[in-house]
Structure formats: structure tokens, C-alpha cells
Amino acid sequence: MAFPSHGITHRPTVTGTRGMIASAHPIASLAGARILLQGGNAFDAAVAVASTLNVVEPYMSGIAGCGYMLIYSAKEQRIRVLDYMGTSPYEATPDAYSKLGSNEVGIRSGMVPGACGGWVSLLNQYGSMSLSDVFSPAIEYAEKGYAVTVKNAFFMDGTSSRFSPMASKVMMSRGRTPLPGEVLIQKDLAKTFRQVVNGGMDVFYHGEIAQEIARFSRQNGGLITEKDLEDFQVEWHDPISIPYKGYEIYCPPPPCSGFQYLETLNILETDSLADLGHNSADYLHLLIESIKLASADREEYTCSQNSPIAGLLSKGYAANQRQRIRSEAGVGGGERYAKDKLAGEILPGDPSQWINECTTHFDVVDNQGNAVATTQSLGSGFGSGVVLGDTGMFLNNFMNWFDLLPESPNVVAPHKKIEMCMSPCQIWKDDKLFAALGTPGSHGILQTTAQMILNLIEHEMNIQAAIEAPRVRIEQPGTDVGIEERISSQVREELTARGHDVRVLPAWTAAVGGGQGITVDQQEGAFMGGADPRRDGYAIGV
């Protein structure tokens, strides 16, 4: 079966036969391609991409961040989830944040970093090259510098108000953030990478880097201690999945909230979506309302004890949820948990009776059959805004993803995993990999991923077209929906007539994510890569 040609694309599509990398920056994709061309596998290339993204997209992800990898090992014939989400510090309690007003910025907004543990664990378990080999592109670009892109400059300038004094020293050496074409050098970060190359995970969580993180945290009012770092462990899980019209769609299990897009797809499965027309008013109404239903369940059940995932992902429960969709817009509760509900707000369903029926993204595949789909982040732009001492590392701000409301299942508590919206995806058909994809975008990840999957399966678009197609996002409580203006004014007017409070977004906006993806021609063994022009995404095939 050849790749589908459906869909008009802003960019040409990319193909390859020896491997494919799709990431949020061309230099990071090139780093992965270099590793593949040197004989490395997809797992080696994934660590090269991840570490290089820390250098060339420093506001999105980094070694002091967190994430998930959804990997397939051809040798083991097994799909696994590598969870390198950290925990809250042992000293994290609601009282520790109650007087801050916000836990989004500053040293206390940081969760225990997990990315270093994740990258090294992947390489130790499945890699074929040394840490020195796979970190070499990142070290090169950190030491010698790279030329800042237009979108780099835009994001850096837009988040510079978050910088601590040390962060300003790193990112504003000219008295401002870099302009397009100017070279950004990060020697302290390169030094940290060299320490990891020489000392592995141990130096980060038990050795010299751990001591510097804990020292800086202690002296600046932070909560992360030596014990927090010593007790960090990556976790390996089995994924969760649903069948959807002849495909099997996989994502990480709770407390990852990827089941939201699986539930959304389940609710829509019995509708003839292709016949409704891509991004028609009827199609978007069903999609928007399904997202609201699944989002309410995500807020309620992701962090609940013994999350009823089997019921949430059952076809019977999906059919019951589908019956709740009416012809007019329902009232959604927004993306975050709220104690007080709006009048008529869509509330969580009850999956218990069906229990027996479950902020950068990149993808890498190789010609051995291995595949890695990765979503990792610092949280907000540059995370906490804090550089950890002389390490060159920006600390994440994932404590902001906890709630301070005692009633919330996601309330902050010591040494706790967080509800996490990052959710890489793999799609399989006939026991073969069909696609690996994902996106950044906070809770919008769970909406954008569903739309890209539907574009591939229902509308038979190629991966570049599926990523570029205009999208919607339901973000605010009520009947609000943001719609990229490339969706016609007639459709927007029809949705308004149904009660949707339509908010027109720019034609190409990162507010609806920045997807990356790879599809596999199952007969030819060739690859097609897609990358989002809403950010600096680039796919490179070899």
C-alpha cells in the first residue's frame, strides 16, 4: 500500500528508507540522522535528538525536564512506555505554595528532574552506541553555538520575563535575548552533558550534579533535596490501547492522561466521519462535544486511586457517552479541575459499570523496525525560569500542573506523580507499525493528537497534510472553542448557530500544538515524515 497522497501541504513531504526523524527543530532532526548514518539505531538517535533539542529549543525541553517515550523494540517484538516523569519533592505540600500566589515560576515550581534518567535508561536498555557518541551533537552545538531561528527568537523573547538572574546571564548575554541569526553558546550546559557522558545517571542523581542542584535549591528557597534526587527512578510500563476501525492506537497509562484522546476516538468510532467532510460543521461539532466528555473524565479519573481505565476505554461506555451529545453546544468545564461547576456543565461519566469491557515531541524509526515516539517538556517556556547554579540547566515547572484545591485528585502532595498531559502515540495495523506521532501543547495535546489521528485514518491524509490541517482547541470553561481561521467562515457561523462560542485563532498558531509524526509503508518498508510549520519542526529521512 503506497502512502496516501490526500491533503494539500504547505511543505513538501519527506521520505526515506533507512530511517526517519521528525522533531521540533532541524538541527535536532539532523543530529538524529547523523547517528543513524553512523550505524546507530532508533534508540541511539532518540537520545541524540532529545539532548540536542535541549540546546536548540531550550525553552521547550531539557535534561532537567520530564517526559514519556513510547518505544517499540523489534528484537523483543514489544511496545513499552518509558516514564521519566519525576515526582514532587518530599517537602511539597499545599502549605509550601499557599502564599506564593502562583506555583508557575521560580525555584519551588520545579519537580524532580527525570529526563537525564530517561535518556540514559533508554540507551542502557536498547542502545548500540556510547553516551559519548549520542551526546556529541548536543555538546558540539552547546559549546560552539548554533544560529537562532526566527521562531527561536520569538519564543525566547516572549518568555524572557520569567528569567532568574542566572537565566538572564545565560540567555541574555547581549542584554537581550538573541535575534534571528545570532549565535547562542551554552558552555555550562555542555559541561553538564560531558559530566553525564563520563558518569552516567549516577553523577546526575547521586554525584556532582545532584550536589549542585541540591545546594542551589537549598540556598534559594527550593524544595528539591539530595534525597529527592537519590530516590528518583524511571519506570517501565505496558501501554494502554484501543482498537479503532481496524487500527490499534497506543499511549502511556495513567497518570498520563492520554486516555482522553483514546476515549474521544471511541466515542466517535460509530459515526461516518469521512462522509461528514473534513472540518465541516457537523464533523467539528461531534469532535468538540466528544472532547468535552472525555476531558471531564480525564479531570476526574486520571489521578484517582485505582483509575477505572478499563471502563473508560470500553466500547459500551463510549456508546453511552455518545448518547450524551446533542445538536447544540454543551457546557465544558475547561482544561483544569475546578471545585465550582458551571450551570449545565458536562460532568464526568460513570465508567464503573463498564469495568469488564482501559511540550516538545519527536519521533524516530529505523530500518530494523525499532520506533520511538517521545513527548518531553520543561512545562512552561523555560520551565521555572531558573537555571540550576552553574549547570546551564533550566529547571522544569511541573509543580504548576498540580492543583492546590484539596478536593482535586491532582492536589499537590509529597513525593507524588502528577497528572500529565504529555502523551506520545503509536498506531498499528495488521500487527505492524503504521504511525508514530504526537505534539506539545499542554492539555491541548489530548485534542490535537486526536485530530491528527482522525486526519490519517478517517480522511486518509498523508502525515504532513494530517499535521498541517487546521485545528480546533477547547480551552476555556463554557462553550468556548478556538478555531484556526483557515477553517471557513461559513463553518464558524454554523457552529456559532449551534451555540458554540467561536474564537478565531491565527491561521497557523502554536496554540493548537506543534505536531510531528512518521508513517510507515507496510509493504515497501519506506517512511514518510511530517513536521509542523507552526513551530520549527523538520523531518529528515535517510
C-alpha positions as a Python dict, from the first residue, in 0.01 Angstrom:
ca = {
    (1, 'M'): (0, 0, 0),
    (2, 'A'): (161, 325, -110),
    (3, 'F'): (149, 638, 105),
    (4, 'P'): (-178, 834, 68),
    (5, 'S'): (-148, 1147, -139),
    (6, 'H'): (-458, 1316, 7),
    (7, 'G'): (-424, 1662, 152),
    (8, 'I'): (-269, 1984, 27),
    (9, 'T'): (52, 2060, 215),
    (10, 'H'): (230, 2384, 292),
    (11, 'R'): (558, 2194, 285),
    (12, 'P'): (675, 1905, 67),
    (13, 'T'): (657, 1566, 234),
    (14, 'V'): (977, 1383, 332),
    (15, 'T'): (1052, 1016, 260),
    (16, 'G'): (1328, 771, 348),
    (17, 'T'): (1419, 404, 356),
    (18, 'R'): (1697, 374, 618),
    (19, 'G'): (1526, 576, 887),
    (20, 'M'): (1328, 890, 963),
    (21, 'I'): (1340, 1161, 1228),
    (22, 'A'): (1069, 1422, 1282),
    (23, 'S'): (1138, 1676, 1555),
    (24, 'A'): (1067, 2034, 1652),
    (25, 'H'): (1396, 2174, 1516),
    (26, 'P'): (1600, 2100, 1201),
    (27, 'I'): (1930, 2075, 1390),
    (28, 'A'): (1783, 1819, 1631),
    (29, 'S'): (1648, 1613, 1342),
    (30, 'L'): (1990, 1638, 1177),
    (31, 'A'): (2152, 1512, 1499),
    (32, 'G'): (1934, 1203, 1488),
    (33, 'A'): (2008, 1150, 1119),
    (34, 'R'): (2381, 1171, 1190),
    (35, 'I'): (2352, 890, 1444),
    (36, 'L'): (2151, 669, 1207),
    (37, 'L'): (2405, 725, 929),
    (38, 'Q'): (2683, 629, 1170),
    (39, 'G'): (2513, 293, 1224),
    (40, 'G'): (2312, 371, 1535),
    (41, 'N'): (1959, 250, 1592),
    (42, 'A'): (1640, 444, 1665),
    (43, 'F'): (1711, 444, 2039),
    (44, 'D'): (2057, 593, 1994),
    (45, 'A'): (1912, 856, 1761),
    (46, 'A'): (1631, 936, 2005),
    (47, 'V'): (1879, 1030, 2279),
    (48, 'A'): (2075, 1241, 2030),
    (49, 'V'): (1756, 1423, 1929),
    (50, 'A'): (1641, 1471, 2289),
    (51, 'S'): (1972, 1615, 2410),
    (52, 'T'): (2012, 1838, 2104),
    (53, 'L'): (1661, 1978, 2150),
    (54, 'N'): (1779, 2089, 2495),
    (55, 'V'): (2036, 2309, 2315),
    (56, 'V'): (1840, 2440, 2016),
    (57, 'E'): (1492, 2458, 2171),
    (58, 'P'): (1591, 2534, 2533),
    (59, 'Y'): (1254, 2680, 2628),
    (60, 'M'): (1062, 2360, 2549),
    (61, 'S'): (1254, 2066, 2696),
    (62, 'G'): (1581, 1974, 2860),
    (63, 'I'): (1779, 1742, 3081),
    (64, 'A'): (1617, 1891, 3394),
    (65, 'G'): (1271, 1829, 3249),
    (66, 'C'): (1049, 1522, 3227),
    (67, 'G'): (867, 1312, 2970),
    (68, 'Y'): (746, 985, 2823),
    (69, 'M'): (877, 763, 2547),
    (70, 'L'): (659, 507, 2372),
    (71, 'I'): (904, 261, 2222),
    (72, 'Y'): (887, -49, 2007),
    (73, 'S'): (1175, -295, 2019),
    (74, 'A'): (1187, -508, 1705),
    (75, 'K'): (1414, -757, 1879),
    (76, 'E'): (1169, -808, 2165),
    (77, 'Q'): (862, -750, 1945),
    (78, 'R'): (727, -542, 2231),
    (79, 'I'): (576, -197, 2284),
    (80, 'R'): (680, -33, 2611),
    (81, 'V'): (639, 300, 2789),
    (82, 'L'): (945, 465, 2942),
    (83, 'D'): (815, 700, 3210),
    (84, 'Y'): (1069, 962, 3315),
    (85, 'M'): (829, 1190, 3492),
    (86, 'G'): (972, 1299, 3823),
    (87, 'T'): (781, 1331, 4147),
    (88, 'S'): (705, 1628, 4365),
    (89, 'P'): (971, 1692, 4632),
    (90, 'Y'): (922, 1531, 4971),
    (91, 'E'): (873, 1878, 5119),
    (92, 'A'): (597, 1973, 4871),
    (93, 'T'): (268, 2039, 5049),
    (94, 'P'): (-16, 2283, 4977),
    (95, 'D'): (116, 2499, 5261),
    (96, 'A'): (451, 2531, 5084),
    (97, 'Y'): (272, 2703, 4795),
    (98, 'S'): (-26, 2873, 4956),
    (99, 'K'): (148, 3208, 4999),
    (100, 'L'): (313, 3217, 4657),
    (101, 'G'): (4, 3318, 4462),
    (102, 'S'): (134, 3103, 4177),
    (103, 'N'): (347, 2791, 4156),
    (104, 'E'): (430, 2853, 3790),
    (105, 'V'): (756, 3047, 3820),
    (106, 'G'): (1056, 3022, 4048),
    (107, 'I'): (1261, 2758, 4225),
    (108, 'R'): (964, 2594, 4403),
    (109, 'S'): (782, 2530, 4076),
    (110, 'G'): (1029, 2254, 3987),
    (111, 'M'): (952, 1885, 4010),
    (112, 'V'): (1238, 1633, 4046),
    (113, 'P'): (1406, 1621, 3700),
    (114, 'G'): (1358, 1295, 3513),
    (115, 'A'): (1492, 1349, 3162),
    (116, 'C'): (1852, 1252, 3233),
    (117, 'G'): (1736, 924, 3386),
    (118, 'G'): (1507, 857, 3092),
    (119, 'W'): (1765, 924, 2822),
    (120, 'V'): (2038, 716, 2986),
    (121, 'S'): (1799, 432, 3075),
    (122, 'L'): (1684, 406, 2713),
    (123, 'L'): (2042, 390, 2592),
    (124, 'N'): (2141, 136, 2857),
    (125, 'Q'): (1846, -89, 2775),
    (126, 'Y'): (1826, -67, 2396),
    (127, 'G'): (2105, 148, 2255),
    (128, 'S'): (2402, 30, 2049),
    (129, 'M'): (2628, 334, 2088),
    (130, 'S'): (2802, 503, 2380),
    (131, 'L'): (2686, 809, 2570),
    (132, 'S'): (2980, 993, 2417),
    (133, 'D'): (2859, 912, 2066),
    (134, 'V'): (2496, 1011, 2112),
    (135, 'F'): (2564, 1328, 2313),
    (136, 'S'): (2828, 1451, 2071),
    (137, 'P'): (2591, 1661, 1853),
    (138, 'A'): (2437, 1831, 2156),
    (139, 'I'): (2778, 1904, 2310),
    (140, 'E'): (2903, 2040, 1978),
    (141, 'Y'): (2610, 2281, 1938),
    (142, 'A'): (2622, 2387, 2303),
    (143, 'E'): (2997, 2458, 2301),
    (144, 'K'): (3030, 2612, 1955),
    (145, 'G'): (2683, 2760, 1935),
    (146, 'Y'): (2403, 2749, 1682),
    (147, 'A'): (2230, 3020, 1483),
    (148, 'V'): (1897, 3116, 1640),
    (149, 'T'): (1591, 3080, 1415),
    (150, 'V'): (1309, 3329, 1374),
    (151, 'K'): (1077, 3119, 1590),
    (152, 'N'): (1354, 3057, 1845),
    (153, 'A'): (1389, 3434, 1881),
    (154, 'F'): (1011, 3479, 1909),
    (155, 'F'): (971, 3222, 2188),
    (156, 'M'): (1282, 3336, 2376),
    (157, 'D'): (1178, 3699, 2376),
    (158, 'G'): (821, 3613, 2472),
    (159, 'T'): (928, 3422, 2782),
    (160, 'S'): (1227, 3631, 2894),
    (161, 'S'): (1022, 3792, 3174),
    (162, 'R'): (1039, 3455, 3354),
    (163, 'F'): (1419, 3454, 3383),
    (164, 'S'): (1604, 3436, 3713),
    (165, 'P'): (1931, 3638, 3731),
    (166, 'M'): (2137, 3332, 3634),
    (167, 'A'): (1899, 3255, 3347),
    (168, 'S'): (1933, 3611, 3221),
    (169, 'K'): (2310, 3571, 3226),
    (170, 'V'): (2282, 3258, 3009),
    (171, 'M'): (2015, 3370, 2764),
    (172, 'M'): (2064, 3749, 2760),
    (173, 'S'): (2441, 3790, 2735),
    (174, 'R'): (2385, 4079, 2491),
    (175, 'G'): (2145, 4250, 2730),
    (176, 'R'): (1851, 4091, 2544),
    (177, 'T'): (1753, 3756, 2406),
    (178, 'P'): (1918, 3658, 2075),
    (179, 'L'): (1787, 3786, 1744),
    (180, 'P'): (1741, 3558, 1441),
    (181, 'G'): (2079, 3455, 1304),
    (182, 'E'): (2274, 3537, 1617),
    (183, 'V'): (2476, 3253, 1768),
    (184, 'L'): (2380, 3119, 2110),
    (185, 'I'): (2656, 2944, 2308),
    (186, 'Q'): (2580, 2741, 2623),
    (187, 'K'): (2915, 2628, 2769),
    (188, 'D'): (2779, 2541, 3115),
    (189, 'L'): (2522, 2310, 2959),
    (190, 'A'): (2795, 2146, 2750),
    (191, 'K'): (2994, 2088, 3070),
    (192, 'T'): (2693, 1919, 3230),
    (193, 'F'): (2647, 1695, 2926),
    (194, 'R'): (3016, 1596, 2946),
    (195, 'Q'): (2969, 1505, 3312),
    (196, 'V'): (2676, 1279, 3219),
    (197, 'V'): (2881, 1121, 2940),
    (198, 'N'): (3154, 1037, 3192),
    (199, 'G'): (2937, 950, 3492),
    (200, 'G'): (2601, 839, 3356),
    (201, 'M'): (2288, 865, 3568),
    (202, 'D'): (2487, 830, 3888),
    (203, 'V'): (2654, 1170, 3853),
    (204, 'F'): (2315, 1337, 3798),
    (205, 'Y'): (2122, 1175, 4083),
    (206, 'H'): (2395, 1086, 4334),
    (207, 'G'): (2711, 1270, 4234),
    (208, 'E'): (2843, 1614, 4150),
    (209, 'I'): (2540, 1739, 3953),
    (210, 'A'): (2300, 1621, 4224),
    (211, 'Q'): (2503, 1805, 4486),
    (212, 'E'): (2493, 2128, 4283),
    (213, 'I'): (2115, 2101, 4226),
    (214, 'A'): (2050, 2040, 4597),
    (215, 'R'): (2292, 2317, 4705),
    (216, 'F'): (2135, 2572, 4474),
    (217, 'S'): (1783, 2467, 4573),
    (218, 'R'): (1862, 2492, 4944),
    (219, 'Q'): (2027, 2834, 4914),
    (220, 'N'): (1744, 2980, 4705),
    (221, 'G'): (1438, 2856, 4891),
    (222, 'G'): (1370, 2549, 4677),
    (223, 'L'): (1236, 2215, 4792),
    (224, 'I'): (1443, 1962, 4595),
    (225, 'T'): (1692, 1780, 4820),
    (226, 'E'): (1959, 1515, 4781),
    (227, 'K'): (1706, 1254, 4893),
    (228, 'D'): (1459, 1359, 4621),
    (229, 'L'): (1727, 1302, 4360),
    (230, 'E'): (1858, 981, 4514),
    (231, 'D'): (1508, 830, 4523),
    (232, 'F'): (1422, 913, 4161),
    (233, 'Q'): (1363, 609, 3939),
    (234, 'V'): (1245, 574, 3582),
    (235, 'E'): (956, 336, 3533),
    (236, 'W'): (875, 95, 3252),
    (237, 'H'): (506, 28, 3183),
    (238, 'D'): (289, -153, 2937),
    (239, 'P'): (90, 90, 2721),
    (240, 'I'): (-288, 113, 2706),
    (241, 'S'): (-467, 92, 2372),
    (242, 'I'): (-797, 78, 2187),
    (243, 'P'): (-897, -78, 1856),
    (244, 'Y'): (-1029, 182, 1612),
    (245, 'K'): (-1166, 82, 1271),
    (246, 'G'): (-902, -182, 1203),
    (247, 'Y'): (-617, 5, 1375),
    (248, 'E'): (-476, -29, 1728),
    (249, 'I'): (-385, 300, 1897),
    (250, 'Y'): (-140, 306, 2191),
    (251, 'C'): (-42, 560, 2455),
    (252, 'P'): (103, 561, 2810),
    (253, 'P'): (-125, 464, 3103),
    (254, 'P'): (-239, 692, 3388),
    (255, 'P'): (-127, 916, 3545),
    (256, 'C'): (-57, 1007, 3184),
    (257, 'S'): (-386, 1147, 3058),
    (258, 'G'): (-354, 1017, 2701),
    (259, 'F'): (-662, 806, 2756),
    (260, 'Q'): (-857, 1127, 2687),
    (261, 'Y'): (-786, 1104, 2315),
    (262, 'L'): (-846, 729, 2317),
    (263, 'E'): (-1187, 788, 2473),
    (264, 'T'): (-1258, 1067, 2224),
    (265, 'L'): (-1188, 830, 1935),
    (266, 'N'): (-1403, 558, 2094),
    (267, 'I'): (-1698, 797, 2120),
    (268, 'L'): (-1664, 891, 1752),
    (269, 'E'): (-1598, 543, 1613),
    (270, 'T'): (-1955, 460, 1513),
    (271, 'D'): (-2001, 784, 1316),
    (272, 'S'): (-1927, 804, 943),
    (273, 'L'): (-1683, 1089, 990),
    (274, 'A'): (-1535, 1079, 640),
    (275, 'D'): (-1883, 1123, 492),
    (276, 'L'): (-1940, 1434, 704),
    (277, 'G'): (-1641, 1602, 540),
    (278, 'H'): (-1316, 1715, 698),
    (279, 'N'): (-1368, 2011, 933),
    (280, 'S'): (-1732, 2054, 832),
    (281, 'A'): (-1966, 2199, 1093),
    (282, 'D'): (-2124, 1857, 1161),
    (283, 'Y'): (-1782, 1694, 1193),
    (284, 'L'): (-1639, 1961, 1423),
    (285, 'H'): (-1950, 1966, 1643),
    (286, 'L'): (-1918, 1592, 1710),
    (287, 'L'): (-1544, 1626, 1769),
    (288, 'I'): (-1579, 1923, 2006),
    (289, 'E'): (-1852, 1758, 2212),
    (290, 'S'): (-1663, 1429, 2232),
    (291, 'I'): (-1356, 1616, 2354),
    (292, 'K'): (-1562, 1783, 2628),
    (293, 'L'): (-1694, 1449, 2751),
    (294, 'A'): (-1352, 1286, 2752),
    (295, 'S'): (-1191, 1591, 2913),
    (296, 'A'): (-1437, 1581, 3205),
    (297, 'D'): (-1343, 1216, 3261),
    (298, 'R'): (-973, 1298, 3242),
    (299, 'E'): (-1001, 1561, 3515),
    (300, 'E'): (-1194, 1323, 3739),
    (301, 'Y'): (-1019, 992, 3692),
    (302, 'T'): (-654, 1035, 3583),
    (303, 'C'): (-517, 1065, 3936),
    (304, 'S'): (-793, 881, 4120),
    (305, 'Q'): (-700, 572, 4315),
    (306, 'N'): (-745, 261, 4102),
    (307, 'S'): (-834, 467, 3794),
    (308, 'P'): (-1115, 279, 3612),
    (309, 'I'): (-925, 274, 3283),
    (310, 'A'): (-1085, -46, 3155),
    (311, 'G'): (-1429, 108, 3187),
    (312, 'L'): (-1321, 443, 3044),
    (313, 'L'): (-1188, 275, 2730),
    (314, 'S'): (-1468, 22, 2682),
    (315, 'K'): (-1684, 40, 2370),
    (316, 'G'): (-2000, 15, 2581),
    (317, 'Y'): (-1905, 319, 2784),
    (318, 'A'): (-1819, 506, 2463),
    (319, 'A'): (-2164, 429, 2321),
    (320, 'N'): (-2321, 557, 2642),
    (321, 'Q'): (-2115, 876, 2620),
    (322, 'R'): (-2210, 922, 2254),
    (323, 'Q'): (-2577, 939, 2357),
    (324, 'R'): (-2498, 1247, 2568),
    (325, 'I'): (-2408, 1454, 2260),
    (326, 'R'): (-2689, 1685, 2147),
    (327, 'S'): (-2727, 1908, 1844),
    (328, 'E'): (-2637, 2220, 2043),
    (329, 'A'): (-2310, 2301, 2219),
    (330, 'G'): (-2262, 2156, 2565),
    (331, 'V'): (-2105, 2348, 2853),
    (332, 'G'): (-1748, 2233, 2911),
    (333, 'G'): (-1551, 2274, 3231),
    (334, 'G'): (-1224, 2387, 3075),
    (335, 'E'): (-889, 2210, 3095),
    (336, 'R'): (-819, 2230, 3471),
    (337, 'Y'): (-1007, 2090, 3768),
    (338, 'A'): (-1249, 2337, 3931),
    (339, 'K'): (-1444, 2285, 4254),
    (340, 'D'): (-1737, 2502, 4146),
    (341, 'K'): (-1917, 2385, 3833),
    (342, 'L'): (-2092, 2598, 3573),
    (343, 'A'): (-2466, 2570, 3523),
    (344, 'G'): (-2531, 2273, 3296),
    (345, 'E'): (-2162, 2181, 3285),
    (346, 'I'): (-2072, 1843, 3135),
    (347, 'L'): (-1981, 1621, 3429),
    (348, 'P'): (-1775, 1302, 3431),
    (349, 'G'): (-1948, 983, 3328),
    (350, 'D'): (-1966, 667, 3539),
    (351, 'P'): (-1737, 406, 3384),
    (352, 'S'): (-1765, 162, 3676),
    (353, 'Q'): (-2047, -42, 3521),
    (354, 'W'): (-1830, -98, 3211),
    (355, 'I'): (-1523, -210, 3402),
    (356, 'N'): (-1514, -551, 3240),
    (357, 'E'): (-1507, -433, 2886),
    (358, 'C'): (-874, 54, 2987),
    (359, 'T'): (572, 2044, 2525),
    (360, 'T'): (815, 1903, 2255),
    (361, 'H'): (752, 1593, 2058),
    (362, 'F'): (971, 1389, 1825),
    (363, 'D'): (965, 1052, 1652),
    (364, 'V'): (1241, 822, 1529),
    (365, 'V'): (1222, 498, 1329),
    (366, 'D'): (1498, 287, 1180),
    (367, 'N'): (1515, 17, 914),
    (368, 'Q'): (1547, -253, 1180),
    (369, 'G'): (1185, -195, 1280),
    (370, 'N'): (1252, -2, 1601),
    (371, 'A'): (1044, 306, 1677),
    (372, 'V'): (1043, 579, 1943),
    (373, 'A'): (770, 838, 1998),
    (374, 'T'): (871, 1094, 2261),
    (375, 'T'): (697, 1383, 2431),
    (376, 'Q'): (905, 1572, 2685),
    (377, 'S'): (895, 1918, 2834),
    (378, 'L'): (1009, 2177, 3086),
    (379, 'G'): (643, 2270, 3141),
    (380, 'S'): (606, 2637, 3054),
    (381, 'G'): (852, 2832, 2841),
    (382, 'F'): (1198, 2783, 3002),
    (383, 'G'): (1018, 2591, 3279),
    (384, 'S'): (1059, 2764, 3613),
    (385, 'G'): (1278, 3032, 3456),
    (386, 'V'): (1556, 2918, 3689),
    (387, 'V'): (1900, 2791, 3582),
    (388, 'L'): (2032, 2549, 3844),
    (389, 'G'): (2357, 2703, 3962),
    (390, 'D'): (2645, 2661, 3717),
    (391, 'T'): (2490, 2360, 3538),
    (392, 'G'): (2337, 2553, 3248),
    (393, 'M'): (2014, 2355, 3303),
    (394, 'F'): (1672, 2518, 3318),
    (395, 'L'): (1460, 2354, 3589),
    (396, 'N'): (1111, 2244, 3485),
    (397, 'N'): (800, 2395, 3645),
    (398, 'F'): (578, 2087, 3656),
    (399, 'M'): (463, 2163, 4010),
    (400, 'N'): (233, 2409, 3831),
    (401, 'W'): (44, 2109, 3690),
    (402, 'F'): (-66, 2013, 4041),
    (403, 'D'): (-379, 2168, 4191),
    (404, 'L'): (-397, 2345, 4527),
    (405, 'L'): (-766, 2259, 4575),
    (406, 'P'): (-796, 1988, 4842),
    (407, 'E'): (-1088, 1831, 4652),
    (408, 'S'): (-884, 1770, 4338),
    (409, 'P'): (-746, 1419, 4276),
    (410, 'N'): (-440, 1604, 4144),
    (411, 'V'): (-375, 1807, 4461),
    (412, 'V'): (-11, 1868, 4547),
    (413, 'A'): (139, 1623, 4796),
    (414, 'P'): (488, 1497, 4890),
    (415, 'H'): (669, 1256, 4653),
    (416, 'K'): (369, 1230, 4420),
    (417, 'K'): (330, 1167, 4048),
    (418, 'I'): (137, 1431, 3860),
    (419, 'E'): (-147, 1409, 3610),
    (420, 'M'): (47, 1458, 3289),
    (421, 'C'): (-91, 1560, 2952),
    (422, 'M'): (221, 1467, 2753),
    (423, 'S'): (122, 1155, 2561),
    (424, 'P'): (317, 1013, 2265),
    (425, 'C'): (121, 783, 2037),
    (426, 'Q'): (178, 483, 1813),
    (427, 'I'): (-75, 346, 1564),
    (428, 'W'): (-55, -15, 1446),
    (429, 'K'): (-238, -201, 1170),
    (430, 'D'): (-225, -574, 1099),
    (431, 'D'): (40, -616, 1371),
    (432, 'K'): (273, -367, 1200),
    (433, 'L'): (366, -11, 1289),
    (434, 'F'): (159, 235, 1087),
    (435, 'A'): (249, 566, 1255),
    (436, 'A'): (430, 731, 1545),
    (437, 'L'): (315, 1082, 1629),
    (438, 'G'): (248, 1342, 1894),
    (439, 'T'): (256, 1708, 1982),
    (440, 'P'): (336, 1961, 2255),
    (441, 'G'): (62, 2193, 2377),
    (442, 'S'): (-31, 2132, 2743),
    (443, 'H'): (-381, 1986, 2776),
    (444, 'G'): (-433, 2070, 2408),
    (445, 'I'): (-206, 1771, 2335),
    (446, 'L'): (-503, 1544, 2403),
    (447, 'Q'): (-716, 1729, 2147),
    (448, 'T'): (-453, 1784, 1875),
    (449, 'T'): (-342, 1420, 1883),
    (450, 'A'): (-698, 1301, 1824),
    (451, 'Q'): (-735, 1539, 1529),
    (452, 'M'): (-410, 1422, 1367),
    (453, 'I'): (-513, 1057, 1410),
    (454, 'L'): (-853, 1123, 1253),
    (455, 'N'): (-686, 1305, 963),
    (456, 'L'): (-472, 998, 897),
    (457, 'I'): (-737, 727, 938),
    (458, 'E'): (-1071, 888, 853),
    (459, 'H'): (-959, 1136, 590),
    (460, 'E'): (-667, 933, 452),
    (461, 'M'): (-425, 1225, 456),
    (462, 'N'): (-51, 1174, 436),
    (463, 'I'): (137, 1257, 755),
    (464, 'Q'): (243, 1609, 651),
    (465, 'A'): (-112, 1701, 549),
    (466, 'A'): (-253, 1546, 868),
    (467, 'I'): (-24, 1768, 1076),
    (468, 'E'): (-75, 2087, 877),
    (469, 'A'): (-456, 2070, 855),
    (470, 'P'): (-631, 2347, 1053),
    (471, 'R'): (-727, 2253, 1409),
    (472, 'V'): (-953, 2350, 1697),
    (473, 'R'): (-892, 2369, 2071),
    (474, 'I'): (-1138, 2376, 2361),
    (475, 'E'): (-959, 2556, 2642),
    (476, 'Q'): (-1187, 2782, 2845),
    (477, 'P'): (-1491, 2680, 3056),
    (478, 'G'): (-1830, 2713, 2889),
    (479, 'T'): (-1896, 2678, 2517),
    (480, 'D'): (-1571, 2841, 2404),
    (481, 'V'): (-1379, 2688, 2112),
    (482, 'G'): (-1072, 2829, 1939),
    (483, 'I'): (-1062, 2766, 1564),
    (484, 'E'): (-779, 2842, 1324),
    (485, 'E'): (-905, 3091, 1067),
    (486, 'R'): (-822, 2859, 777),
    (487, 'I'): (-1147, 2683, 868),
    (488, 'S'): (-1407, 2867, 662),
    (489, 'S'): (-1621, 3148, 798),
    (490, 'Q'): (-1931, 2953, 690),
    (491, 'V'): (-1836, 2662, 915),
    (492, 'R'): (-1762, 2900, 1201),
    (493, 'E'): (-2102, 3065, 1155),
    (494, 'E'): (-2278, 2726, 1156),
    (495, 'L'): (-2103, 2632, 1480),
    (496, 'T'): (-2200, 2966, 1633),
    (497, 'A'): (-2562, 2894, 1542),
    (498, 'R'): (-2535, 2568, 1739),
    (499, 'G'): (-2430, 2757, 2049),
    (500, 'H'): (-2051, 2736, 2024),
    (501, 'D'): (-1868, 3049, 2133),
    (502, 'V'): (-1624, 3056, 1843),
    (503, 'R'): (-1293, 3231, 1896),
    (504, 'V'): (-1095, 3279, 1573),
    (505, 'L'): (-728, 3191, 1608),
    (506, 'P'): (-449, 3290, 1365),
    (507, 'A'): (-424, 3073, 1054),
    (508, 'W'): (-112, 2897, 1186),
    (509, 'T'): (-79, 2910, 1563),
    (510, 'A'): (124, 2715, 1816),
    (511, 'A'): (-178, 2742, 2048),
    (512, 'V'): (-305, 2423, 1882),
    (513, 'G'): (27, 2241, 1919),
    (514, 'G'): (325, 2161, 1702),
    (515, 'G'): (283, 1804, 1582),
    (516, 'Q'): (549, 1570, 1448),
    (517, 'G'): (493, 1227, 1301),
    (518, 'I'): (618, 938, 1090),
    (519, 'T'): (419, 684, 889),
    (520, 'V'): (542, 350, 759),
    (521, 'D'): (455, 193, 425),
    (522, 'Q'): (392, -159, 549),
    (523, 'Q'): (459, -326, 215),
    (524, 'E'): (760, -126, 96),
    (525, 'G'): (917, -60, 435),
    (526, 'A'): (962, 308, 343),
    (527, 'F'): (899, 602, 574),
    (528, 'M'): (722, 937, 540),
    (529, 'G'): (789, 1214, 789),
    (530, 'G'): (576, 1514, 877),
    (531, 'A'): (665, 1823, 1082),
    (532, 'D'): (462, 2122, 1191),
    (533, 'P'): (527, 2465, 1036),
    (534, 'R'): (351, 2617, 1337),
    (535, 'R'): (689, 2576, 1508),
    (536, 'D'): (1039, 2491, 1381),
    (537, 'G'): (950, 2130, 1304),
    (538, 'Y'): (1152, 1942, 1043),
    (539, 'A'): (1156, 1584, 925),
    (540, 'I'): (1470, 1426, 780),
    (541, 'G'): (1477, 1089, 606),
    (542, 'V'): (1785, 879, 539),
}
